[in-house]
Amino acid sequence: MSSEVEQVPIVVDGDEITDVRFPESQQELAETLRSLQRDGAHALIVGGGTRPAFGNLGGPFEFAISTGKLNRILQYEPDNMTMAVEPGCTILQIREALAANRQSIALDAAHDSRSTIGGAYATGMSGPRRLGGGSLKDWVIGVEVMGPDGVNAKAGGMVVKNVTGFDMMHLHYGALGAFGVVTRLNLKVFPAPTASRSIQLTYDSAEDAHAAAVALLTSQLLPASIVVSNVPSGWQTSVRCDAPAEAIDLLVQRMMDVAARAVAPNATDLTEDGNNALSTFRAVADLATDGAVARLPIRASLQPAALPRLADAGWAVCADVGSGLVYARRPSIESIKDAGIDAFASATWLSLPPHLKADCDVFGPTPEAVQPILRRLKDSFDPKRRLNRGRFALGL
């Protein structure tokens, strides 16, 4: 059986790919990949289409392979708190399945209903709730990946403490499909909080908002996420609180007290929807729309000075204080040098106009010692560059 072919154009870096293939089984995916070898072709791998802007200029591609119809939950063991899924499962689909047993994963994305777990894994993007729940990389306990020859390989299993074999789970995380197409992810899952709240505190300056965030971060109150962002009314510290229902009100009050003792806010907004605290992250890190989006490693101690400089240069800013990563978005930039501050020299560009990608590696500088290792890995897994050619770091 051949994979289903649909004329659904996919546009990546200005290039339109009209031949998009939707395998519905591993057998169909294997046949599609083997056709790459027979025809000497090259394929772009896509998921839900919510992160097409991420990756170096690559191609050309004769067709695209979508994992959108490889979207089954393969195994769910609530008592063992593990789940196995195909890459095309959306984050919302997984979250709803887990909710039946009051379990969850703390994975944030701009478009939960379209963003796939395979896309989140391939791009290595989690979100601010990694502060309280860890990142997707930490939850993957097993992976199956199909190479360009159509042969499946697997590592790990459905046991949380599985430590056998090579650490293939981390190899493929954030590799943008350079080493194969993920066909299965085994995840450990977590108890869902019975109550959530969002606290949003408004300040005049980034320094005050950041001071309140650091006070909460260094307290013993364990916020699920903390971000600092520039908003029309000034600077905002947004905190998500997760806790048992009987404890949530006391926890929220103690968090507001800790923040106010650090710096009294101009205004406080408290809502029962914990997702409100993540709204600025989702807006800044939305890669399905146009714009320049950068992820900057800026130490917490340097953020009070860096954030206003970014804002003055026209960037929408979201500092994930818990991870030390700052996300910045601007509608357009004329050149990399136009970005504004020195931290852009180490930036990972999650989105960038194609004409600017030609002059840089969007993954940022790769240490010299790592470069030959990455090249040998690509040569081993995909020597003919059949998959996502040129889109990974170093143009691999």
KABELSUL-V647814 format. One record per residue. N is the residue number from 1. RES is the residue in one small letter. SS is DSSP state (helix for helix, strand for strand, loop for the rest). D_LAST is the distance of its C-alpha to the last C-alpha in Angstrom with 2 decimals. Layout:
n,res,ss,d_last
N,RES,SS,D_LAST
N,RES,SS,D_LAST
This chain:
n,res,ss,d_last
1,m,loop,31.15
2,s,loop,28.35
3,s,loop,26.40
4,e,strand,28.00
5,v,strand,26.80
6,e,strand,27.65
7,q,loop,27.58
8,v,loop,26.25
9,p,loop,24.15
10,i,strand,21.06
11,v,strand,20.15
12,v,strand,16.74
13,d,loop,16.58
14,g,loop,19.70
15,d,strand,18.65
16,e,strand,20.87
17,i,strand,20.07
18,t,loop,23.50
19,d,loop,22.87
20,v,strand,22.14
21,r,strand,22.82
22,f,strand,24.38
23,p,loop,24.74
24,e,loop,27.61
25,s,loop,27.34
26,q,helix,25.08
27,q,helix,26.75
28,e,helix,25.82
29,l,helix,22.19
30,a,helix,22.11
31,e,helix,23.76
32,t,helix,21.37
33,l,helix,18.34
34,r,helix,20.37
35,s,helix,21.04
36,l,helix,17.40
37,q,helix,18.01
38,r,helix,21.45
39,d,helix,20.63
40,g,loop,17.38
41,a,loop,16.07
42,h,loop,12.99
43,a,strand,13.63
44,l,strand,13.05
45,i,strand,14.21
46,v,strand,16.82
47,g,loop,19.64
48,g,loop,22.55
49,g,loop,21.08
50,t,loop,21.91
51,r,loop,18.55
52,p,loop,17.07
53,a,loop,16.74
54,f,loop,14.11
55,g,loop,10.44
56,n,loop,8.99
57,l,loop,10.29
58,g,loop,8.73
59,g,loop,10.68
60,p,loop,13.31
61,f,loop,14.23
62,e,loop,17.49
63,f,strand,18.25
64,a,strand,17.46
65,i,strand,18.31
66,s,strand,20.26
67,t,loop,21.24
68,g,loop,24.26
69,k,loop,26.77
70,l,loop,25.55
71,n,loop,27.55
72,r,loop,30.12
73,i,strand,31.29
74,l,strand,31.49
75,q,strand,33.56
76,y,strand,35.31
77,e,strand,37.53
78,p,loop,39.08
79,d,loop,41.24
80,n,loop,38.26
81,m,loop,36.27
82,t,strand,33.25
83,m,strand,31.62
84,a,strand,29.11
85,v,strand,27.42
86,e,loop,25.15
87,p,loop,22.09
88,g,loop,23.89
89,c,loop,26.77
90,t,strand,27.27
91,i,helix,28.04
92,l,helix,31.53
93,q,helix,32.07
94,i,helix,31.34
95,r,helix,33.45
96,e,helix,36.35
97,a,helix,36.32
98,l,helix,36.46
99,a,helix,39.18
100,a,loop,41.64
101,n,loop,41.75
102,r,loop,41.43
103,q,strand,37.95
104,s,strand,34.80
105,i,loop,31.30
106,a,loop,30.78
107,l,loop,27.68
108,d,loop,27.77
109,a,loop,26.05
110,a,loop,27.12
111,h,loop,27.96
112,d,loop,29.04
113,s,loop,30.34
114,r,loop,27.07
115,s,loop,24.40
116,t,strand,23.29
117,i,helix,22.88
118,g,helix,19.64
119,g,helix,18.26
120,a,helix,19.63
121,y,helix,18.09
122,a,helix,14.53
123,t,helix,14.73
124,g,loop,16.73
125,m,loop,19.59
126,s,loop,23.15
127,g,loop,25.99
128,p,loop,29.10
129,r,loop,30.77
130,r,helix,28.52
131,l,helix,31.35
132,g,helix,33.81
133,g,helix,31.80
134,g,loop,28.54
135,s,loop,25.06
136,l,helix,23.56
137,k,helix,21.69
138,d,helix,25.20
139,w,helix,26.63
140,v,strand,24.29
141,i,strand,26.22
142,g,strand,24.67
143,v,strand,21.73
144,e,strand,21.25
145,v,strand,17.95
146,m,strand,17.78
147,g,loop,15.23
148,p,loop,14.50
149,d,loop,17.71
150,g,loop,19.74
151,v,loop,20.71
152,n,strand,21.17
153,a,strand,20.85
154,k,strand,22.51
155,a,strand,23.13
156,g,strand,25.86
157,g,loop,28.66
158,m,loop,31.19
159,v,loop,32.78
160,v,loop,32.09
161,k,loop,32.48
162,n,loop,30.39
163,v,loop,28.78
164,t,loop,28.25
165,g,loop,25.15
166,f,loop,21.72
167,d,loop,20.60
168,m,helix,18.21
169,m,helix,19.30
170,h,helix,17.66
171,l,helix,14.44
172,h,helix,13.69
173,y,loop,15.33
174,g,loop,13.26
175,a,loop,9.94
176,l,loop,10.18
177,g,loop,10.48
178,a,loop,7.14
179,f,loop,9.69
180,g,loop,12.57
181,v,strand,15.17
182,v,strand,17.62
183,t,strand,21.10
184,r,strand,23.32
185,l,strand,23.62
186,n,strand,26.69
187,l,strand,27.87
188,k,strand,30.73
189,v,loop,32.75
190,f,strand,35.43
191,p,strand,38.94
192,a,loop,39.07
193,p,loop,41.17
194,t,loop,44.44
195,a,strand,44.58
196,s,strand,42.27
197,r,strand,43.12
198,s,strand,41.46
199,i,strand,42.92
200,q,strand,42.07
201,l,strand,43.72
202,t,strand,43.97
203,y,strand,44.39
204,d,loop,44.93
205,s,loop,42.30
206,a,helix,38.85
207,e,helix,40.46
208,d,helix,43.00
209,a,helix,40.57
210,h,helix,38.29
211,a,helix,41.33
212,a,helix,42.37
213,a,helix,38.91
214,v,helix,38.92
215,a,helix,42.46
216,l,helix,41.38
217,l,helix,38.29
218,t,loop,40.48
219,s,loop,43.28
220,q,loop,43.86
221,l,loop,43.58
222,l,loop,40.02
223,p,loop,38.77
224,a,loop,36.04
225,s,strand,34.17
226,i,strand,34.93
227,v,strand,33.41
228,v,strand,34.79
229,s,strand,34.33
230,n,strand,36.06
231,v,strand,38.24
232,p,loop,40.92
233,s,loop,43.64
234,g,strand,42.01
235,w,strand,39.74
236,q,strand,39.45
237,t,strand,38.93
238,s,strand,38.03
239,v,strand,38.62
240,r,strand,38.26
241,c,strand,40.90
242,d,strand,40.81
243,a,strand,43.90
244,p,loop,46.64
245,a,helix,48.85
246,e,helix,51.83
247,a,helix,49.97
248,i,helix,47.86
249,d,helix,50.60
250,l,helix,51.43
251,l,helix,47.78
252,v,helix,47.26
253,q,helix,50.43
254,r,helix,49.50
255,m,helix,46.07
256,m,helix,47.78
257,d,helix,50.32
258,v,helix,47.72
259,a,helix,45.87
260,a,helix,49.18
261,r,helix,50.41
262,a,helix,47.34
263,v,loop,47.68
264,a,loop,49.85
265,p,loop,47.93
266,n,loop,49.33
267,a,strand,48.76
268,t,strand,47.72
269,d,strand,46.47
270,l,strand,46.57
271,t,strand,45.46
272,e,loop,45.34
273,d,loop,41.91
274,g,helix,39.38
275,n,helix,36.58
276,n,helix,38.12
277,a,helix,36.87
278,l,helix,33.24
279,s,helix,33.79
280,t,helix,32.54
281,f,helix,29.26
282,r,helix,28.78
283,a,helix,29.66
284,v,helix,27.38
285,a,loop,24.31
286,d,loop,24.80
287,l,loop,21.50
288,a,loop,23.14
289,t,loop,25.03
290,d,loop,24.40
291,g,loop,24.17
292,a,strand,22.24
293,v,strand,21.64
294,a,strand,20.63
295,r,strand,20.70
296,l,strand,22.34
297,p,strand,23.23
298,i,loop,26.89
299,r,loop,29.39
300,a,helix,32.37
301,s,helix,34.75
302,l,helix,33.02
303,q,helix,32.67
304,p,helix,36.32
305,a,helix,35.78
306,a,helix,32.26
307,l,helix,32.96
308,p,helix,35.78
309,r,helix,33.87
310,l,helix,31.10
311,a,helix,33.84
312,d,helix,35.63
313,a,loop,32.52
314,g,loop,32.54
315,w,loop,30.03
316,a,strand,30.82
317,v,strand,30.22
318,c,strand,29.93
319,a,strand,29.96
320,d,strand,29.33
321,v,loop,31.78
322,g,loop,31.30
323,s,loop,27.61
324,g,loop,27.66
325,l,strand,25.10
326,v,strand,26.17
327,y,strand,24.94
328,a,strand,25.85
329,r,strand,26.07
330,r,strand,27.43
331,p,loop,28.06
332,s,loop,26.50
333,i,loop,25.71
334,e,loop,26.04
335,s,loop,23.56
336,i,helix,21.70
337,k,helix,24.77
338,d,helix,26.91
339,a,helix,25.60
340,g,loop,28.54
341,i,loop,28.15
342,d,helix,26.43
343,a,helix,24.58
344,f,helix,22.13
345,a,helix,20.64
346,s,helix,19.17
347,a,loop,18.57
348,t,strand,15.96
349,w,strand,16.33
350,l,strand,16.85
351,s,strand,18.00
352,l,loop,18.17
353,p,loop,19.53
354,p,helix,17.10
355,h,helix,18.76
356,l,helix,18.05
357,k,helix,14.32
358,a,loop,14.20
359,d,loop,15.47
360,c,loop,13.54
361,d,loop,10.64
362,v,loop,12.17
363,f,loop,11.40
364,g,loop,13.69
365,p,loop,13.99
366,t,loop,12.31
367,p,loop,15.11
368,e,helix,15.05
369,a,helix,16.10
370,v,helix,13.17
371,q,helix,10.41
372,p,helix,11.38
373,i,helix,11.74
374,l,helix,8.26
375,r,helix,7.21
376,r,helix,10.35
377,l,helix,9.85
378,k,helix,6.91
379,d,helix,9.26
380,s,helix,12.10
381,f,helix,11.44
382,d,loop,9.65
383,p,loop,10.15
384,k,loop,10.75
385,r,loop,7.70
386,r,loop,10.61
387,l,strand,9.61
388,n,loop,8.35
389,r,loop,6.30
390,g,loop,4.57
391,r,loop,6.29
392,f,loop,5.11
393,a,helix,6.01
394,l,helix,5.46
395,g,helix,3.82
396,l,loop,0.00
